[in-house]
Amino acid sequence: MSNYEKPHKNNAPGPFYVCDGCCTACELPFTEAPELFEFDSDNHCYVKRQPETNDELNRILRALYGAELECIRYRGNDPEVLRRLAESGQAHLADLPVSGIKPVLRNHVTFDAADPIDKLLLDKDLAIDFHNYLRSRTNEYVTYKFTKTVTDGDVTSFSYSWYEDNFHKIEFHFLGLPECRWLIVSNTSFTVYDWLVDDGRFSSQRWYTKEQWDTSKEWQDIPW
């Protein structure tokens, strides 16, 4: 092991760990999975408890993906976790080698609404709501920029950036199908996923790669 692959001594026994000497106290792990991480007396984070539920597993993987210095690693052998790491382009953060699995991008999501009133929302309504959601996330570290919103038929789109002029396009499609009223296409899947969950009105998330959406319609309920 290199120094950065040496686990911090306080990590809870189990597959996920923080590398010793790598932490910069960025607090990202505490944003994604606060109940699973702790700081030591030197302000170095470590895994205080291993995930026990699917939700906790999802959130510790989010922390692993988002850690800029890649301080969080996986030393387990669960084939499902290894698959998810590889498909997210993070196979190198597993101590065991992962081969034969290519990164994939699930950037198509369909969803529905539980309340009949919300089912009346159109693509342009969703675009406005998502636009406002991003504005609400603006803080001293992140400022969003937006291009003009364009509606063409049942599709509304705009682009947004949070770093310089690195814009990302997002499309909102009205489909009007059972359990599949709307489709969003965006390469910023985590942000879209967070909005759909945080908003509270939406249900039945189904995430696809472009190929899956165009052909097999095979899906999963999270993008990563």
Secondary structure by P-SEA (a helix, b strand, c coil): cccccccccccccccccccccccccccccccccccccccccccccccccccccaaaaaaaaaaaaaccccccccccccaaaaaaaaaaccccccccccccccccccccccccccccccccccaaaaaaaaaaaaaaaccccbbbbbcbbbbccccccbbbbccccbbbbbbbbbcccccccccccccaaaaaaaaaaaaccccbbbbbcccccccccccccccc
